[in-house]
């Protein structure tokens, strides 16, 4: 979180950025709230990141970029829904997908990543890059996408 904040907001928020960090766990929300005191521009939200209506009141407008890192099943579907709701056309979005969180899906890690890739390519998102994090983080892939124009 701190690294993303540094890029988007900068020291003392000299970039006038906003990072909306959604957390469902009250325990983790306490830590996030404490961090937001020293990180101007960080907006902690206690809510369900799968539900755009719980996040929308805290968003100033369409976002230039979106990063999703959830430990839930159906990560790709959630990512498409949130990017469609909050990402500006042409905006960049990153999905950090954990194969272990998709354990309800049949098959091995590769088939779970392939399923997520199919969901992304069949959506309003353009898949720009697939980054395998093997060696850095096992069972993880990052998908970099852009929101296509509706025209």
N, C-alpha and C positions, 0 to 999 in steps of 0.2 A: 504494500500500500504506500509506504513512504517513497519508494522510487517513482511510482506513478504520479504521486502528488508533486514531487520535485520537478518532473517534466512538465506537467500541466499547469501547475500554479507557481512554482519557483519560490525562492525565499521570500517570506512575508507576502506571498501571493502577488509578486510584481508582474505576473502575466495575467492577472485578473481571471484566473481559471476557476473551475469548479469540478471537484471529484465527488460524485455521489456514490457512497459506499453502502451497499445494502447488506445487512446481516440479519439472519433469522434467530440467532442464538442470543438471548439476553446476556449471558456471561461474556461472550465476545463483544457485544455491543458496549459493555462497560469499558473495555479496553479501547475500542474504537472511539468512543466519546472522549476519553482522556487524551487520545492522540489528536483529536480534532481541536483541542484547546491550543496546542502549539503549532498546528498546521492550518493556517488560514486558507479557506477555500475548500476544505474537506467537510463534506456534509454527511454525517452518519445517519442512516435510516434503519430503524428496526422494522423489518418487513420481510416478505417473501419475494425474492428476486425472480420468481417465475410468474409474478402477477404485475403486469404493467400499471394497473390502476393503483397499486400500493406505492409505486415509485414516482408516478407522474407528478404528484404535487410538489416534488422536490427538484424537478428539472426546469431550468430556465427556458429552454427551447431545445430544438434538435441539436444533438451532439455531433461534433466533428469526428469523434472516435469513441468506441465502446469496447470495454474489455470484460469478458465473462469468465470467471473461474469458480465454478460451482461443483460441489460433490453430491450430485443428484443423478438420477436416471433421466433420460430424455434431454440431455444437455443441448443437443443440436436443435431440437424443436423449440426449446426455451430461448436459445440464442436467436433463432430466426424471428420469433415473436417479439423479443425485446429490441432487436436491431430494426425491425420494421416499424416499431412504435417510436423509437427515440433517435435513430441515426439519420443524419442529413444525407441527401442523395450524394453519392460519391464519397461519403465518409468511410473511414477505416474502422474495421471491427476485428477483434481478436477473440477467438474461442480457445481457451485452454481446456482440452478434453482429456479426462481421465478414463481409461478403459475400465478400471475397477469399479467405477461408479455406474457403468452401463452393464453391470453383471446380469440384469434381467434380460438382456438381449442374448440371443443364441450365438454360439460361435466363440472364436478366440478374439484376442485383442485386434488383430488385423481386420477381422470381419466387422468388429464394432466401429473401428475407425472408418472403414469403407462405407458402412451404413450412415455414419454422420456426414461423410463427404457427399454421399448421394442426396441426403436431406438438404444440405447447403446448396448444391448445384441445381436442385429442382425448385429452389425458393427465389425470392426477390434479390438474393445476394449473389454476387459474382465471387467465386473462389479465386483468390489471387495467388495464394501460396499455402502449401501444407508443409509444416516443419516438424520432423520427427525429433523428439527430445531424448532419444536413447543415448545413454552415456551421461546425461545431465539429470534427467528425471525419467525413470522407467515407467512404461505404460502410459505415456503422455504424448499427445500431439497438439500442436497449436495450428489452428486454421486462421489465415489472414484473409479477410473478405472485404468487399466494398458493396455498398447498397446501390443497386442499379437504378437508373432513371425509369420512371413509370411510363415515359413516352415511347 
